[in-house]
Amino acid sequence: MKFLAAQLQMARAICRRAERRLWTLHRLDPIPETILQYINRLSDLFFVMARHELARQNWPEERWQAFAYKNQP
């Protein structure tokens, strides 16, 4: 169901927020690199799982489009 894909994307967003905070902490008080790698891979996993769920349910994938204002000279 599309709701599951949305939940997975929310989990990814929360994971990315935690990753940014861990990097801030790492600059102040170093933490093991494996923790930083793990949290990064976890957010990747949530992203792939969400895309898989949308594909499994035959929902069309939204394609990213550049903002029009960025293409102006």
All heavy atoms as a GROMACS GRO file, in nm:
protein
  631
    1MET      N    1   0.084  -0.118   0.000
    1MET     CA    2   0.000   0.000   0.000
    1MET      C    3   0.088   0.124   0.000
    1MET      O    4   0.199   0.122   0.050
    1MET     CB    5  -0.096  -0.005   0.119
    1MET     CG    6  -0.037   0.039   0.250
    1MET     SD    7  -0.145   0.042   0.395
    1MET     CE    8  -0.259  -0.086   0.365
    2LYS      N    9   0.037   0.230  -0.057
    2LYS     CA   10   0.115   0.353  -0.069
    2LYS      C   11   0.148   0.409   0.070
    2LYS      O   12   0.249   0.475   0.089
    2LYS     CB   13   0.039   0.455  -0.153
    2LYS     CG   14   0.126   0.567  -0.203
    2LYS     CD   15   0.058   0.649  -0.308
    2LYS     CE   16   0.153   0.750  -0.366
    2LYS     NZ   17   0.096   0.831  -0.469
    3PHE      N   18   0.062   0.382   0.166
    3PHE     CA   19   0.085   0.428   0.302
    3PHE      C   20   0.216   0.372   0.358
    3PHE      O   21   0.290   0.443   0.425
    3PHE     CB   22  -0.034   0.388   0.390
    3PHE     CG   23  -0.021   0.431   0.533
    3PHE    CD1   24  -0.027   0.565   0.567
    3PHE    CD2   25  -0.003   0.339   0.633
    3PHE    CE1   26  -0.014   0.606   0.698
    3PHE    CE2   27   0.009   0.378   0.765
    3PHE     CZ   28   0.003   0.513   0.798
    4LEU      N   29   0.246   0.246   0.328
    4LEU     CA   30   0.371   0.186   0.374
    4LEU      C   31   0.491   0.258   0.312
    4LEU      O   32   0.589   0.285   0.381
    4LEU     CB   33   0.375   0.037   0.339
    4LEU     CG   34   0.504  -0.036   0.375
    4LEU    CD1   35   0.536  -0.025   0.523
    4LEU    CD2   36   0.494  -0.182   0.334
    5ALA      N   37   0.484   0.288   0.184
    5ALA     CA   38   0.592   0.361   0.118
    5ALA      C   39   0.613   0.498   0.184
    5ALA      O   40   0.726   0.541   0.204
    5ALA     CB   41   0.564   0.377  -0.031
    6ALA      N   42   0.503   0.563   0.220
    6ALA     CA   43   0.513   0.693   0.287
    6ALA      C   44   0.579   0.679   0.424
    6ALA      O   45   0.662   0.762   0.464
    6ALA     CB   46   0.375   0.757   0.300
    7GLN      N   47   0.545   0.573   0.496
    7GLN     CA   48   0.607   0.549   0.626
    7GLN      C   49   0.756   0.522   0.612
    7GLN      O   50   0.836   0.568   0.693
    7GLN     CB   51   0.539   0.431   0.696
    7GLN     CG   52   0.402   0.462   0.749
    7GLN     CD   53   0.341   0.344   0.818
    7GLN    OE1   54   0.349   0.231   0.769
    7GLN    NE2   55   0.281   0.368   0.933
    8LEU      N   56   0.793   0.448   0.508
    8LEU     CA   57   0.935   0.420   0.484
    8LEU      C   58   1.010   0.549   0.450
    8LEU      O   59   1.123   0.569   0.493
    8LEU     CB   60   0.951   0.316   0.374
    8LEU     CG   61   0.910   0.174   0.415
    8LEU    CD1   62   0.894   0.086   0.292
    8LEU    CD2   63   1.011   0.115   0.511
    9GLN      N   64   0.948   0.637   0.373
    9GLN     CA   65   1.012   0.765   0.340
    9GLN      C   66   1.026   0.851   0.466
    9GLN      O   67   1.125   0.922   0.482
    9GLN     CB   68   0.934   0.839   0.231
    9GLN     CG   69   0.946   0.777   0.095
    9GLN     CD   70   1.085   0.794   0.033
    9GLN    OE1   71   1.181   0.840   0.095
    9GLN    NE2   72   1.096   0.754  -0.092
   10MET      N   73   0.926   0.844   0.554
   10MET     CA   74   0.935   0.918   0.681
   10MET      C   75   1.049   0.862   0.766
   10MET      O   76   1.126   0.939   0.825
   10MET     CB   77   0.803   0.909   0.757
   10MET     CG   78   0.805   0.982   0.889
   10MET     SD   79   0.828   1.160   0.873
   10MET     CE   80   0.667   1.209   0.821
   11ALA      N   81   1.061   0.731   0.770
   11ALA     CA   82   1.172   0.669   0.845
   11ALA      C   83   1.305   0.713   0.786
   11ALA      O   84   1.400   0.740   0.860
   11ALA     CB   85   1.159   0.516   0.841
   12ARG      N   86   1.313   0.723   0.654
   12ARG     CA   87   1.436   0.769   0.589
   12ARG      C   88   1.468   0.913   0.629
   12ARG      O   89   1.583   0.946   0.661
   12ARG     CB   90   1.421   0.760   0.438
   12ARG     CG   91   1.540   0.816   0.363
   12ARG     CD   92   1.518   0.802   0.213
   12ARG     NE   93   1.628   0.862   0.142
   12ARG     CZ   94   1.621   0.976   0.074
   12ARG    NH1   95   1.507   1.041   0.067
   12ARG    NH2   96   1.725   1.024   0.013
   13ALA      N   97   1.367   0.998   0.630
   13ALA     CA   98   1.389   1.138   0.667
   13ALA      C   99   1.439   1.149   0.811
   13ALA      O  100   1.531   1.227   0.841
   13ALA     CB  101   1.260   1.218   0.648
   14ILE      N  102   1.381   1.072   0.900
   14ILE     CA  103   1.423   1.074   1.040
   14ILE      C  104   1.566   1.021   1.053
   14ILE      O  105   1.648   1.076   1.128
   14ILE     CB  106   1.325   0.992   1.126
   14ILE    CG1  107   1.190   1.064   1.131
   14ILE    CG2  108   1.380   0.970   1.267
   14ILE    CD1  109   1.077   0.981   1.186
   15CYS      N  110   1.596   0.918   0.976
   15CYS     CA  111   1.730   0.861   0.977
   15CYS      C  112   1.833   0.962   0.926
   15CYS      O  113   1.942   0.976   0.982
   15CYS     CB  114   1.730   0.735   0.891
   15CYS     SG  115   1.875   0.633   0.907
   16ARG      N  116   1.798   1.036   0.820
   16ARG     CA  117   1.890   1.138   0.767
   16ARG      C  118   1.911   1.249   0.869
   16ARG      O  119   2.022   1.300   0.883
   16ARG     CB  120   1.834   1.195   0.636
   16ARG     CG  121   1.823   1.096   0.523
   16ARG     CD  122   1.955   1.063   0.463
   16ARG     NE  123   2.006   1.180   0.398
   16ARG     CZ  124   2.129   1.194   0.355
   16ARG    NH1  125   2.214   1.095   0.368
   16ARG    NH2  126   2.169   1.303   0.296
   17ARG      N  127   1.806   1.286   0.940
   17ARG     CA  128   1.820   1.388   1.044
   17ARG      C  129   1.915   1.340   1.153
   17ARG      O  130   2.003   1.414   1.199
   17ARG     CB  131   1.684   1.422   1.105
   17ARG     CG  132   1.689   1.535   1.204
   17ARG     CD  133   1.553   1.566   1.268
   17ARG     NE  134   1.442   1.545   1.180
   17ARG     CZ  135   1.328   1.484   1.218
   17ARG    NH1  136   1.313   1.441   1.342
   17ARG    NH2  137   1.229   1.469   1.133
   18ALA      N  138   1.899   1.214   1.193
   18ALA     CA  139   1.989   1.156   1.294
   18ALA      C  140   2.132   1.154   1.242
   18ALA      O  141   2.226   1.181   1.317
   18ALA     CB  142   1.943   1.014   1.329
   19GLU      N  143   2.150   1.125   1.113
   19GLU     CA  144   2.284   1.123   1.054
   19GLU      C  145   2.349   1.261   1.062
   19GLU      O  146   2.466   1.274   1.099
   19GLU     CB  147   2.278   1.076   0.909
   19GLU     CG  148   2.413   1.069   0.842
   19GLU     CD  149   2.405   1.029   0.696
   19GLU    OE1  150   2.295   1.019   0.640
   19GLU    OE2  151   2.514   1.010   0.638
   20ARG      N  152   2.273   1.365   1.029
   20ARG     CA  153   2.328   1.500   1.036
   20ARG      C  154   2.369   1.536   1.179
   20ARG      O  155   2.474   1.595   1.203
   20ARG     CB  156   2.228   1.602   0.982
   20ARG     CG  157   2.210   1.596   0.832
   20ARG     CD  158   2.128   1.713   0.779
   20ARG     NE  159   1.995   1.719   0.834
   20ARG     CZ  160   1.889   1.655   0.786
   20ARG    NH1  161   1.900   1.579   0.680
   20ARG    NH2  162   1.770   1.668   0.842
   21ARG      N  163   2.288   1.496   1.274
   21ARG     CA  164   2.320   1.524   1.415
   21ARG      C  165   2.442   1.444   1.462
   21ARG      O  166   2.523   1.494   1.541
   21ARG     CB  167   2.199   1.495   1.503
   21ARG     CG  168   2.089   1.597   1.481
   21ARG     CD  169   1.970   1.572   1.566
   21ARG     NE  170   1.869   1.674   1.543
   21ARG     CZ  171   1.752   1.675   1.601
   21ARG    NH1  172   1.719   1.580   1.687
   21ARG    NH2  173   1.666   1.771   1.575
   22LEU      N  174   2.453   1.321   1.413
   22LEU     CA  175   2.571   1.241   1.448
   22LEU      C  176   2.698   1.303   1.393
   22LEU      O  177   2.803   1.300   1.459
   22LEU     CB  178   2.555   1.098   1.398
   22LEU     CG  179   2.465   1.008   1.481
   22LEU    CD1  180   2.440   0.876   1.409
   22LEU    CD2  181   2.526   0.984   1.619
   23TRP      N  182   2.692   1.359   1.272
   23TRP     CA  183   2.810   1.424   1.215
   23TRP      C  184   2.848   1.547   1.297
   23TRP      O  185   2.966   1.575   1.317
   23TRP     CB  186   2.788   1.461   1.069
   23TRP     CG  187   2.820   1.347   0.979
   23TRP    CD1  188   2.734   1.264   0.915
   23TRP    CD2  189   2.953   1.301   0.945
   23TRP    NE1  190   2.804   1.170   0.843
   23TRP    CE2  191   2.938   1.190   0.860
   23TRP    CE3  192   3.081   1.343   0.980
   23TRP    CZ2  193   3.047   1.120   0.808
   23TRP    CZ3  194   3.189   1.273   0.928
   23TRP    CH2  195   3.171   1.163   0.843
   24THR      N  196   2.748   1.620   1.345
   24THR     CA  197   2.776   1.735   1.431
   24THR      C  198   2.844   1.688   1.560
   24THR      O  199   2.944   1.746   1.603
   24THR     CB  200   2.646   1.810   1.464
   24THR    OG1  201   2.588   1.857   1.342
   24THR    CG2  202   2.672   1.929   1.556
   25LEU      N  203   2.790   1.583   1.619
   25LEU     CA  204   2.852   1.527   1.739
   25LEU      C  205   2.993   1.477   1.709
   25LEU      O  206   3.085   1.500   1.788
   25LEU     CB  207   2.767   1.410   1.791
   25LEU     CG  208   2.825   1.330   1.908
   25LEU    CD1  209   2.843   1.419   2.030
   25LEU    CD2  210   2.736   1.211   1.938
   26HIS      N  211   3.012   1.413   1.596
   26HIS     CA  212   3.142   1.358   1.557
   26HIS      C  213   3.249   1.468   1.549
   26HIS      O  214   3.364   1.445   1.585
   26HIS     CB  215   3.128   1.286   1.422
   26HIS     CG  216   3.255   1.224   1.374
   26HIS    ND1  217   3.313   1.116   1.435
   26HIS    CD2  218   3.334   1.255   1.268
   26HIS    CE1  219   3.424   1.083   1.369
   26HIS    NE2  220   3.438   1.166   1.267
   27ARG      N  221   3.210   1.586   1.503
   27ARG     CA  222   3.305   1.697   1.495
   27ARG      C  223   3.346   1.744   1.635
   27ARG      O  224   3.458   1.791   1.655
   27ARG     CB  225   3.249   1.812   1.413
   27ARG     CG  226   3.252   1.786   1.263
   27ARG     CD  227   3.218   1.908   1.182
   27ARG     NE  228   3.076   1.942   1.186
   27ARG     CZ  229   2.983   1.886   1.109
   27ARG    NH1  230   3.015   1.793   1.022
   27ARG    NH2  231   2.857   1.923   1.119
   28LEU      N  232   3.255   1.733   1.730
   28LEU     CA  233   3.284   1.777   1.867
   28LEU      C  234   3.353   1.668   1.950
   28LEU      O  235   3.442   1.697   2.030
   28LEU     CB  236   3.155   1.818   1.938
   28LEU     CG  237   3.080   1.935   1.875
   28LEU    CD1  238   2.945   1.953   1.945
   28LEU    CD2  239   3.162   2.062   1.882
   29ASP      N  240   3.308   1.545   1.931
   29ASP     CA  241   3.359   1.432   2.009
   29ASP      C  242   3.353   1.309   1.918
   29ASP      O  243   3.247   1.249   1.902
   29ASP     CB  244   3.272   1.411   2.133
   29ASP     CG  245   3.327   1.306   2.227
   29ASP    OD1  246   3.445   1.266   2.212
   29ASP    OD2  247   3.252   1.265   2.317
   30PRO      N  248   3.465   1.275   1.855
   30PRO     CA  249   3.464   1.169   1.753
   30PRO      C  250   3.396   1.040   1.799
   30PRO      O  251   3.414   0.995   1.912
   30PRO     CB  252   3.612   1.146   1.725
   30PRO     CG  253   3.676   1.276   1.756
   30PRO     CD  254   3.599   1.330   1.874
   31ILE      N  255   3.315   0.987   1.708
   31ILE     CA  256   3.249   0.858   1.729
   31ILE      C  257   3.298   0.763   1.620
   31ILE      O  258   3.352   0.806   1.518
   31ILE     CB  259   3.096   0.872   1.726
   31ILE    CG1  260   3.047   0.928   1.592
   31ILE    CG2  261   3.046   0.959   1.840
   31ILE    CD1  262   2.897   0.934   1.579
   32PRO      N  263   3.284   0.633   1.640
   32PRO     CA  264   3.333   0.538   1.540
   32PRO      C  265   3.272   0.561   1.401
   32PRO      O  266   3.151   0.583   1.389
   32PRO     CB  267   3.291   0.402   1.597
   32PRO     CG  268   3.276   0.424   1.744
   32PRO     CD  269   3.228   0.566   1.758
   33GLU      N  270   3.358   0.555   1.300
   33GLU     CA  271   3.312   0.575   1.162
   33GLU      C  272   3.207   0.472   1.122
   33GLU      O  273   3.120   0.500   1.040
   33GLU     CB  274   3.432   0.566   1.066
   33GLU     CG  275   3.532   0.678   1.082
   33GLU     CD  276   3.488   0.807   1.012
   33GLU    OE1  277   3.414   0.799   0.913
   33GLU    OE2  278   3.528   0.914   1.061
   34THR      N  279   3.214   0.354   1.180
   34THR     CA  280   3.118   0.250   1.144
   34THR      C  281   2.975   0.290   1.180
   34THR      O  282   2.881   0.252   1.112
   34THR     CB  283   3.152   0.115   1.213
   34THR    OG1  284   3.164   0.137   1.353
   34THR    CG2  285   3.281   0.057   1.158
   35ILE      N  286   2.959   0.368   1.285
   35ILE     CA  287   2.826   0.417   1.323
   35ILE      C  288   2.774   0.512   1.217
   35ILE      O  289   2.658   0.504   1.175
   35ILE     CB  290   2.829   0.483   1.462
   35ILE    CG1  291   2.858   0.378   1.568
   35ILE    CG2  292   2.698   0.555   1.491
   35ILE    CD1  293   2.877   0.434   1.708
   36LEU      N  294   2.860   0.601   1.171
   36LEU     CA  295   2.820   0.696   1.066
   36LEU      C  296   2.787   0.623   0.936
   36LEU      O  297   2.689   0.657   0.868
   36LEU     CB  298   2.932   0.799   1.044
   36LEU     CG  299   2.966   0.885   1.166
   36LEU    CD1  300   3.095   0.961   1.142
   36LEU    CD2  301   2.852   0.977   1.201
   37GLN      N  302   2.866   0.522   0.903
   37GLN     CA  303   2.839   0.445   0.782
   37GLN      C  304   2.708   0.369   0.795
   37GLN      O  305   2.629   0.362   0.700
   37GLN     CB  306   2.954   0.347   0.756
   37GLN     CG  307   3.082   0.414   0.715
   37GLN     CD  308   3.200   0.318   0.712
   37GLN    OE1  309   3.191   0.205   0.758
   37GLN    NE2  310   3.312   0.364   0.659
   38TYR      N  311   2.684   0.311   0.911
   38TYR     CA  312   2.563   0.233   0.931
   38TYR      C  313   2.438   0.318   0.914
   38TYR      O  314   2.344   0.278   0.845
   38TYR     CB  315   2.564   0.168   1.071
   38TYR     CG  316   2.438   0.092   1.101
   38TYR    CD1  317   2.423  -0.039   1.055
   38TYR    CD2  318   2.334   0.149   1.173
   38TYR    CE1  319   2.308  -0.110   1.080
   38TYR    CE2  320   2.218   0.078   1.199
   38TYR     CZ  321   2.206  -0.051   1.152
   38TYR     OH  322   2.090  -0.120   1.177
   39ILE      N  323   2.436   0.434   0.977
   39ILE     CA  324   2.317   0.519   0.970
   39ILE      C  325   2.294   0.569   0.827
   39ILE      O  326   2.180   0.582   0.783
   39ILE     CB  327   2.324   0.635   1.073
   39ILE    CG1  328   2.186   0.694   1.100
   39ILE    CG2  329   2.417   0.744   1.031
   39ILE    CD1  330   2.106   0.615   1.197
   40ASN      N  331   2.402   0.591   0.753
   40ASN     CA  332   2.390   0.630   0.614
   40ASN      C  333   2.331   0.517   0.531
   40ASN      O  334   2.241   0.539   0.449
   40ASN     CB  335   2.526   0.672   0.559
   40ASN     CG  336   2.517   0.714   0.414
   40ASN    OD1  337   2.535   0.631   0.325
   40ASN    ND2  338   2.487   0.841   0.391
   41ARG      N  339   2.379   0.397   0.550
   41ARG     CA  340   2.328   0.281   0.476
   41ARG      C  341   2.184   0.250   0.514
   41ARG      O  342   2.105   0.205   0.432
   41ARG     CB  343   2.415   0.157   0.499
   41ARG     CG  344   2.558   0.169   0.452
   41ARG     CD  345   2.568   0.206   0.304
   41ARG     NE  346   2.705   0.213   0.258
   41ARG     CZ  347   2.782   0.320   0.262
   41ARG    NH1  348   2.736   0.431   0.312
   41ARG    NH2  349   2.904   0.317   0.215
   42LEU      N  350   2.149   0.276   0.640
   42LEU     CA  351   2.012   0.254   0.684
   42LEU      C  352   1.916   0.346   0.611
   42LEU      O  353   1.809   0.303   0.567
   42LEU     CB  354   2.002   0.274   0.836
   42LEU     CG  355   1.867   0.244   0.900
   42LEU    CD1  356   1.828   0.098   0.878
   42LEU    CD2  357   1.872   0.277   1.048
   43SER      N  358   1.954   0.472   0.593
   43SER     CA  359   1.867   0.564   0.519
   43SER      C  360   1.857   0.520   0.373
   43SER      O  361   1.749   0.530   0.313
   43SER     CB  362   1.917   0.708   0.530
   43SER     OG  363   2.039   0.727   0.462
   44ASP      N  364   1.965   0.469   0.315
   44ASP     CA  365   1.960   0.415   0.179
   44ASP      C  366   1.863   0.297   0.172
   44ASP      O  367   1.785   0.285   0.076
   44ASP     CB  368   2.098   0.367   0.133
   44ASP     CG  369   2.196   0.481   0.110
   44ASP    OD1  370   2.153   0.597   0.103
   44ASP    OD2  371   2.316   0.451   0.099
   45LEU      N  372   1.867   0.211   0.271
   45LEU     CA  373   1.778   0.095   0.274
   45LEU      C  374   1.632   0.138   0.277
   45LEU      O  375   1.549   0.084   0.204
   45LEU     CB  376   1.810   0.007   0.394
   45LEU     CG  377   1.717  -0.113   0.416
   45LEU    CD1  378   1.726  -0.211   0.299
   45LEU    CD2  379   1.749  -0.181   0.547
   46PHE      N  380   1.599   0.235   0.362
   46PHE     CA  381   1.461   0.284   0.368
   46PHE      C  382   1.417   0.340   0.233
   46PHE      O  383   1.302   0.320   0.190
   46PHE     CB  384   1.444   0.389   0.478
   46PHE     CG  385   1.446   0.334   0.617
   46PHE    CD1  386   1.515   0.399   0.718
   46PHE    CD2  387   1.377   0.217   0.649
   46PHE    CE1  388   1.516   0.348   0.847
   46PHE    CE2  389   1.378   0.166   0.778
   46PHE     CZ  390   1.447   0.233   0.878
   47PHE      N  391   1.506   0.410   0.164
   47PHE     CA  392   1.474   0.466   0.033
   47PHE      C  393   1.442   0.355  -0.067
   47PHE      O  394   1.342   0.359  -0.137
   47PHE     CB  395   1.591   0.552  -0.017
   47PHE     CG  396   1.571   0.607  -0.154
   47PHE    CD1  397   1.482   0.709  -0.178
   47PHE    CD2  398   1.642   0.555  -0.261
   47PHE    CE1  399   1.463   0.760  -0.306
   47PHE    CE2  400   1.625   0.605  -0.389
   47PHE     CZ  401   1.535   0.708  -0.411
   48VAL      N  402   1.528   0.254  -0.071
   48VAL     CA  403   1.509   0.142  -0.164
   48VAL      C  404   1.382   0.064  -0.130
   48VAL      O  405   1.306   0.025  -0.219
   48VAL     CB  406   1.633   0.051  -0.166
   48VAL    CG1  407   1.607  -0.077  -0.244
   48VAL    CG2  408   1.752   0.126  -0.223
   49MET      N  409   1.357   0.044  -0.002
   49MET     CA  410   1.237  -0.028   0.039
   49MET      C  411   1.110   0.048  -0.001
   49MET      O  412   1.012  -0.013  -0.045
   49MET     CB  413   1.238  -0.052   0.190
   49MET     CG  414   1.341  -0.154   0.234
   49MET     SD  415   1.358  -0.166   0.414
   49MET     CE  416   1.199  -0.235   0.458
   50ALA      N  417   1.112   0.180   0.012
   50ALA     CA  418   0.996   0.260  -0.028
   50ALA      C  419   0.973   0.250  -0.179
   50ALA      O  420   0.859   0.233  -0.225
   50ALA     CB  421   1.015   0.406   0.013
   51ARG      N  422   1.080   0.260  -0.257
   51ARG     CA  423   1.066   0.247  -0.402
   51ARG      C  424   1.018   0.108  -0.441
   51ARG      O  425   0.936   0.093  -0.531
   51ARG     CB  426   1.199   0.277  -0.470
   51ARG     CG  427   1.234   0.425  -0.464
   51ARG     CD  428   1.349   0.460  -0.551
   51ARG     NE  429   1.316   0.434  -0.690
   51ARG     CZ  430   1.406   0.421  -0.787
   51ARG    NH1  431   1.534   0.433  -0.759
   51ARG    NH2  432   1.370   0.398  -0.910
   52HIS      N  433   1.068   0.007  -0.372
   52HIS     CA  434   1.024  -0.130  -0.400
   52HIS      C  435   0.875  -0.146  -0.371
   52HIS      O  436   0.803  -0.209  -0.449
   52HIS     CB  437   1.106  -0.229  -0.318
   52HIS     CG  438   1.060  -0.369  -0.330
   52HIS    ND1  439   1.084  -0.445  -0.443
   52HIS    CD2  440   0.988  -0.448  -0.247
   52HIS    CE1  441   1.030  -0.564  -0.428
   52HIS    NE2  442   0.971  -0.568  -0.309
   53GLU      N  443   0.831  -0.090  -0.261
   53GLU     CA  444   0.689  -0.101  -0.225
   53GLU      C  445   0.601  -0.032  -0.330
   53GLU      O  446   0.497  -0.085  -0.368
   53GLU     CB  447   0.664  -0.041  -0.086
   53GLU     CG  448   0.521  -0.045  -0.040
   53GLU     CD  449   0.462  -0.185  -0.031
   53GLU    OE1  450   0.536  -0.283  -0.020
   53GLU    OE2  451   0.337  -0.196  -0.036
   54LEU      N  452   0.642   0.084  -0.378
   54LEU     CA  453   0.565   0.153  -0.483
   54LEU      C  454   0.562   0.069  -0.610
   54LEU      O  455   0.458   0.058  -0.675
   54LEU     CB  456   0.623   0.292  -0.510
   54LEU     CG  457   0.601   0.395  -0.400
   54LEU    CD1  458   0.675   0.524  -0.435
   54LEU    CD2  459   0.453   0.423  -0.381
   55ALA      N  460   0.676   0.011  -0.646
   55ALA     CA  461   0.682  -0.073  -0.767
   55ALA      C  462   0.595  -0.198  -0.750
   55ALA      O  463   0.526  -0.239  -0.844
   55ALA     CB  464   0.826  -0.111  -0.797
   56ARG      N  465   0.599  -0.256  -0.631
   56ARG     CA  466   0.520  -0.377  -0.605
   56ARG      C  467   0.370  -0.350  -0.619
   56ARG      O  468   0.294  -0.435  -0.664
   56ARG     CB  469   0.552  -0.428  -0.464
   56ARG     CG  470   0.500  -0.566  -0.432
   56ARG     CD  471   0.542  -0.610  -0.293
   56ARG     NE  472   0.473  -0.537  -0.189
   56ARG     CZ  473   0.348  -0.562  -0.148
   56ARG    NH1  474   0.278  -0.656  -0.205
   56ARG    NH2  475   0.294  -0.493  -0.051
   57GLN      N  476   0.329  -0.230  -0.584
   57GLN     CA  477   0.188  -0.192  -0.592
   57GLN      C  478   0.151  -0.126  -0.727
   57GLN      O  479   0.041  -0.076  -0.743
   57GLN     CB  480   0.153  -0.096  -0.478
   57GLN     CG  481   0.163  -0.159  -0.341
   57GLN     CD  482   0.056  -0.262  -0.318
   57GLN    OE1  483  -0.054  -0.251  -0.370
   57GLN    NE2  484   0.089  -0.365  -0.242
   58ASN      N  485   0.249  -0.123  -0.820
   58ASN     CA  486   0.229  -0.062  -0.952
   58ASN      C  487   0.192   0.086  -0.947
   58ASN      O  488   0.115   0.135  -1.027
   58ASN     CB  489   0.124  -0.138  -1.033
   58ASN     CG  490   0.174  -0.274  -1.075
   58ASN    OD1  491   0.291  -0.290  -1.106
   58ASN    ND2  492   0.086  -0.372  -1.073
   59TRP      N  493   0.247   0.158  -0.848
   59TRP     CA  494   0.229   0.302  -0.841
   59TRP      C  495   0.336   0.367  -0.927
   59TRP      O  496   0.452   0.327  -0.921
   59TRP     CB  497   0.243   0.352  -0.696
   59TRP     CG  498   0.122   0.324  -0.614
   59TRP    CD1  499   0.099   0.212  -0.540
   59TRP    CD2  500   0.009   0.408  -0.598
   59TRP    NE1  501  -0.022   0.221  -0.478
   59TRP    CE2  502  -0.080   0.341  -0.511
   59TRP    CE3  503  -0.025   0.533  -0.648
   59TRP    CZ2  504  -0.202   0.396  -0.475
   59TRP    CZ3  505  -0.147   0.587  -0.609
   59TRP    CH2  506  -0.234   0.520  -0.524
   60PRO      N  507   0.299   0.468  -1.005
   60PRO     CA  508   0.401   0.533  -1.088
   60PRO      C  509   0.502   0.609  -1.001
   60PRO      O  510   0.467   0.665  -0.897
   60PRO     CB  511   0.321   0.630  -1.174
   60PRO     CG  512   0.194   0.653  -1.100
   60PRO     CD  513   0.167   0.526  -1.021
   61GLU      N  514   0.625   0.607  -1.044
   61GLU     CA  515   0.730   0.676  -0.972
   61GLU      C  516   0.734   0.822  -1.013
   61GLU      O  517   0.727   0.854  -1.131
   61GLU     CB  518   0.865   0.611  -1.004
   61GLU     CG  519   0.980   0.672  -0.930
   61GLU     CD  520   1.112   0.602  -0.959
   61GLU    OE1  521   1.109   0.493  -1.017
   61GLU    OE2  522   1.215   0.658  -0.924
   62GLU      N  523   0.742   0.910  -0.914
   62GLU     CA  524   0.753   1.053  -0.945
   62GLU      C  525   0.897   1.083  -0.982
   62GLU      O  526   0.989   1.048  -0.909
   62GLU     CB  527   0.711   1.138  -0.826
   62GLU     CG  528   0.563   1.133  -0.798
   62GLU     CD  529   0.523   1.231  -0.690
   62GLU    OE1  530   0.586   1.338  -0.679
   62GLU    OE2  531   0.429   1.199  -0.616
   63ARG      N  532   0.916   1.148  -1.093
   63ARG     CA  533   1.050   1.185  -1.138
   63ARG      C  534   1.083   1.325  -1.088
   63ARG      O  535   0.999   1.414  -1.091
   63ARG     CB  536   1.059   1.183  -1.291
   63ARG     CG  537   1.035   1.048  -1.352
   63ARG     CD  538   1.152   0.960  -1.323
   63ARG     NE  539   1.130   0.828  -1.382
   63ARG     CZ  540   1.215   0.732  -1.377
   63ARG    NH1  541   1.328   0.747  -1.315
   63ARG    NH2  542   1.187   0.615  -1.432
   64TRP      N  543   1.206   1.342  -1.042
   64TRP     CA  544   1.249   1.471  -0.994
   64TRP      C  545   1.269   1.564  -1.112
   64TRP      O  546   1.322   1.525  -1.216
   64TRP     CB  547   1.381   1.457  -0.917
   64TRP     CG  548   1.430   1.586  -0.862
   64TRP    CD1  549   1.392   1.644  -0.745
   64TRP    CD2  550   1.526   1.673  -0.921
   64TRP    NE1  551   1.458   1.762  -0.726
   64TRP    CE2  552   1.541   1.784  -0.835
   64TRP    CE3  553   1.598   1.672  -1.038
   64TRP    CZ2  554   1.626   1.889  -0.862
   64TRP    CZ3  555   1.683   1.777  -1.065
   64TRP    CH2  556   1.696   1.884  -0.978
   65GLN      N  557   1.225   1.687  -1.098
   65GLN     CA  558   1.244   1.788  -1.201
   65GLN      C  559   1.311   1.909  -1.138
   65GLN      O  560   1.275   1.951  -1.028
   65GLN     CB  561   1.110   1.829  -1.262
   65GLN     CG  562   1.040   1.716  -1.334
   65GLN     CD  563   0.908   1.760  -1.392
   65GLN    OE1  564   0.878   1.878  -1.398
   65GLN    NE2  565   0.828   1.664  -1.433
   66ALA      N  566   1.406   1.962  -1.209
   66ALA     CA  567   1.476   2.081  -1.159
   66ALA      C  568   1.378   2.197  -1.150
   66ALA      O  569   1.285   2.208  -1.230
   66ALA     CB  570   1.592   2.116  -1.251
   67PHE      N  571   1.399   2.282  -1.052
   67PHE     CA  572   1.316   2.400  -1.039
   67PHE      C  573   1.342   2.494  -1.157
   67PHE      O  574   1.456   2.515  -1.197
   67PHE     CB  575   1.346   2.474  -0.908
   67PHE     CG  576   1.310   2.393  -0.786
   67PHE    CD1  577   1.408   2.338  -0.708
   67PHE    CD2  578   1.177   2.372  -0.753
   67PHE    CE1  579   1.377   2.263  -0.596
   67PHE    CE2  580   1.145   2.295  -0.642
   67PHE     CZ  581   1.244   2.242  -0.563
   68ALA      N  582   1.236   2.550  -1.212
   68ALA     CA  583   1.247   2.635  -1.331
   68ALA      C  584   1.336   2.756  -1.306
   68ALA      O  585   1.411   2.797  -1.392
   68ALA     CB  586   1.108   2.677  -1.377
   69TYR      N  587   1.328   2.812  -1.185
   69TYR     CA  588   1.406   2.933  -1.158
   69TYR      C  589   1.557   2.907  -1.160
   69TYR      O  590   1.636   2.997  -1.182
   69TYR     CB  591   1.365   2.998  -1.025
   69TYR     CG  592   1.410   2.925  -0.902
   69TYR    CD1  593   1.535   2.949  -0.846
   69TYR    CD2  594   1.326   2.832  -0.841
   69TYR    CE1  595   1.577   2.882  -0.733
   69TYR    CE2  596   1.368   2.764  -0.726
   69TYR     CZ  597   1.493   2.790  -0.674
   69TYR     OH  598   1.533   2.722  -0.562
   70LYS      N  599   1.598   2.783  -1.139
   70LYS     CA  600   1.741   2.752  -1.142
   70LYS      C  601   1.796   2.746  -1.283
   70LYS      O  602   1.916   2.750  -1.303
   70LYS     CB  603   1.768   2.621  -1.070
   70LYS     CG  604   1.747   2.628  -0.921
   70LYS     CD  605   1.789   2.503  -0.853
   70LYS     CE  606   1.776   2.517  -0.704
   70LYS     NZ  607   1.825   2.399  -0.634
   71ASN      N  608   1.709   2.735  -1.383
   71ASN     CA  609   1.752   2.725  -1.521
   71ASN      C  610   1.760   2.861  -1.590
   71ASN      O  611   1.797   2.870  -1.706
   71ASN     CB  612   1.658   2.634  -1.600
   71ASN     CG  613   1.664   2.492  -1.548
   71ASN    OD1  614   1.767   2.449  -1.497
   71ASN    ND2  615   1.557   2.418  -1.562
   72GLN      N  616   1.723   2.967  -1.518
   72GLN     CA  617   1.726   3.100  -1.578
   72GLN      C  618   1.868   3.158  -1.567
   72GLN      O  619   1.937   3.134  -1.469
   72GLN     CB  620   1.626   3.192  -1.507
   72GLN     CG  621   1.482   3.144  -1.526
   72GLN     CD  622   1.386   3.229  -1.445
   72GLN    OE1  623   1.426   3.313  -1.365
   72GLN    NE2  624   1.257   3.206  -1.466
   73PRO      N  625   1.909   3.236  -1.667
   73PRO     CA  626   2.044   3.294  -1.663
   73PRO      C  627   2.061   3.399  -1.556
   73PRO      O  628   1.979   3.453  -1.500
   73PRO     CB  629   2.061   3.357  -1.801
   73PRO     CG  630   1.927   3.359  -1.864
   73PRO     CD  631   1.838   3.268  -1.787
   0.00000   0.00000   0.00000
